[in-house]
Amino acid sequence: MNYLEEALLNAKEALLEVINSFIENIPNEMLQLTLFIQEPDFELIKQKAHKIKASFSIVGMKAAADLCYQLEISAKNNSLAEVKSIFLKLEDQYESGYKELKQYKEKIMCRI
């Protein structure tokens, strides 16, 4: 295997690692966020939104990351109505992005 092929293979493997981590972890993170909103616990909502904002950013889901930021602000302001409204939008972004990411992963797997 030449250097370029090896570098590209390593890049694909690293990309798959990031995607797999997201696919494995984000469903539980979203579930926890749902529970924090149901309680409601604004401090935990703010912390979880901050944590998953980074996950969404890493995989290129900017709209979802932006919604997480808005969720942080709304939780900081103890605004349950805003939190719920933003979370509904976040769920939509998450569901569509999650499916796209899984499809993208399959494409990468076919190329390795």
C-alpha positions in Angstrom: 0.0 0.0 0.0 1.4 3.4 -0.9 1.6 6.4 1.4 -1.4 8.2 0.0 -3.7 5.1 0.1 -2.6 4.5 3.7 -3.2 8.1 4.7 -6.7 8.1 3.1 -7.5 4.8 4.8 -6.4 6.2 8.2 -8.6 9.3 7.6 -11.6 7.2 6.8 -11.0 5.1 9.9 -10.8 8.2 12.0 -14.0 9.6 10.4 -15.8 6.3 11.1 -14.6 6.5 14.7 -16.2 9.9 15.2 -19.4 8.8 13.4 -19.6 5.6 15.4 -19.1 7.5 18.7 -21.9 9.9 17.8 -24.3 7.1 16.7 -23.6 5.1 19.8 -23.8 8.0 22.4 -26.2 10.7 21.2 -29.4 8.7 21.5 -28.8 8.3 25.2 -27.7 11.9 25.6 -31.0 13.0 23.9 -33.0 10.7 26.2 -31.3 12.2 29.2 -32.1 15.7 28.0 -35.7 14.7 27.5 -35.9 13.5 31.1 -34.3 16.7 32.4 -36.9 18.7 30.5 -39.7 16.6 31.9 -38.5 17.1 35.5 -37.7 20.1 34.7 -34.1 20.6 36.0 -32.8 23.8 34.3 -29.2 23.3 35.4 -29.0 19.8 34.0 -30.8 20.9 30.8 -28.1 23.6 30.4 -25.3 21.2 31.1 -26.6 18.5 28.8 -27.3 21.0 26.0 -23.8 22.3 26.2 -22.3 18.8 26.1 -24.3 17.6 23.1 -23.8 20.9 21.3 -20.1 19.9 20.8 -21.2 16.4 19.5 -23.5 18.0 16.9 -20.8 20.4 15.9 -18.2 17.7 15.4 -20.3 15.8 12.9 -21.3 19.0 11.1 -24.9 19.4 12.3 -24.7 23.1 12.8 -28.4 23.8 13.0 -28.7 21.3 15.8 -25.7 22.8 17.6 -27.2 26.2 17.3 -30.4 24.9 18.8 -28.4 23.5 21.7 -27.0 26.9 22.3 -30.5 28.4 22.3 -31.5 25.6 24.7 -28.7 26.5 27.0 -29.8 30.2 27.1 -33.4 29.3 27.7 -32.5 26.9 30.5 -30.3 29.6 32.0 -33.4 31.9 32.0 -35.6 29.2 33.5 -38.0 29.5 30.5 -39.7 26.1 30.3 -41.9 27.1 27.4 -38.9 28.2 25.3 -37.0 25.1 26.4 -39.8 22.8 25.2 -40.2 24.7 21.9 -36.5 24.6 21.1 -36.3 21.0 22.1 -39.0 20.0 19.6 -36.9 21.7 16.8 -33.8 20.0 18.1 -35.5 16.6 18.0 -36.4 17.2 14.3 -32.8 18.2 13.5 -31.4 15.2 15.4 -33.7 12.7 13.8 -33.0 13.8 10.2 -29.3 14.3 10.8 -28.9 11.0 12.6 -30.4 9.2 9.6 -28.2 11.1 7.2 -25.1 10.3 9.3 -25.9 6.6 9.3 -26.3 6.6 5.5 -23.0 8.5 5.1 -21.4 5.9 7.3 -22.6 3.1 5.0 -21.2 4.9 2.0 -17.8 5.1 3.7 -17.9 1.5 4.7 -18.5 0.5 1.1 -15.4 2.4 0.0 -13.0 0.8 2.5 
